[in-house]
Amino acid sequence: MQNFKSINEKFFPANYQLIDGTDEIFELNLALWEYENLKKQDLIRRSAYFKSVDGIQTIHYQTCNLQNLEEIHQNSSLRTKAFFLNGKYSTGYATHSLFPYRGKFHPQVIRALLNIIGIHPGNVVLDPMSGSATLSVEANLLGIDSIAVDVSPFCCLMGKVKTFALNLDNKKLDRIIKDRKKIFEKLNKRIVPDYFIKDSKDTNRPYYEIALLAYLDAMGFARRSAKSLNILFPIVLNRYISTIKNFQSAKEKLGLKLGESQIIKGSALSLPLENDSVDGVITSPPYSFAIDYVDNDKPQLEYLGYELTKLKENMIGLNGREISEKLELYFKMLDKVLDELKRVTKKSAKIIFIVGTNDIQTKGVRLESKIKELAKIQGFKFLWEILKPIKGLQNTMKEEYILIFENAK
């Protein structure tokens, strides 16, 4: 009788176990490349897709299991609870669930990519269009310093909260819970408390930014449900605090040494960085043909007091009327981004673009093909690509391309 073996048995030793649910082709590819590029001890400390190596559970697997998602999401809707429980190892861990952002990276994928392109502690990794700062969180979990740049002040707030919440004083979180009624009353009247306008070096300000993000999150829930904001705010705030404390406990038990992040409000078209200062880049150009990011974040941006028209002018893909004009401006801006990335990255640094394409919205234009063309003109060396399906009937895009380049200057 023919000896049948699974893919796992063919590619990995019997004492190397993958995390349950690692069954997509792109996931198996990433796991294989982690296996081929990391030494045994590094697989245990860093890997995204392995459950155990020689009987030793990996740090990622332990971190995810030390966080009590049932407790954190006990007051969430069934749909939300199921999403995070099903994504326990892919997107529901650490601080990633604080304000789940539309169109964000899958953290587990980002961790694997950092491993594959050889980014280590002592290196600096950049996301010039950072959104909710998923790259920064993942880099910090691996002890890597990161820089996140985004033109949206709301994205910068998310990034500050998610990275700061990785390493803080739990006792100060209790003060926020104790003062939640007073905080809510001021935020609900759009009275910005003193701790939001003091110098950014004020040690208490980042703690209250957690409450501000929770308020903005609850505000979105209130618009989509029959519950009032005063009922939703303490629920969301408690979930935030529980999430952060759960991770703090896991971090202490595992002895994690975290990297540091800079969250910068700025433009990818003119990065406030020195030449040859970055060791690697992972980014995703805005999916502007599927998501109007300013309109999507309109309630939060308006609450924060920002002029939406001016923000749109500086955002990639949100300018132009007809699709042909939109595409022309989109690629013109991306060409400038590539030029900036060539300047700030070191020679041989790897640059990864994660690109979603929808032929219907772009009238047949393939975004990933055009980006490869622009990168070649800029002098980047194309290394390889990974096709990643996007699940869900409501998604207008069905796949993403992970494009990996090298700065060949």
Secondary structure, DSSP 8 states (H G I E B T S, - for coil): ------HHHHHS-TTEEE-TT--SHHHHHHHHHHHHHS-HHHHHHH-SSEEEETTEE-HHHHHHHHS-HHHHTTTS-HHHHHHHHHTTTTTSSTTTTSS--TT---HHHHHHHHHHTT--TT-EEEETT-TTTHHHHHHHHTT-EEEEEES-HHHHHHHHHHHHTTS--HHHHHHHHHTHHHHHHHHHTT---HHHHS-TT-TTHHHHHHHHHHHHHHHHHHHHSSS-HHHHHHHHHHHHHHHHHHHHHHHHHHT-----EEEEE-BTTB-S--TT-EEEEEE----TTT--HHHHTHHHHHHTT--HHHHHHTSTT---SSHHHHHHHHHHHHHHHHHHHHHHEEEEEEEEEEEE--TTTTTT--HHHHHHHHHHHHTEEEEEEEEEE---TT-S--EEEEEEEEE--
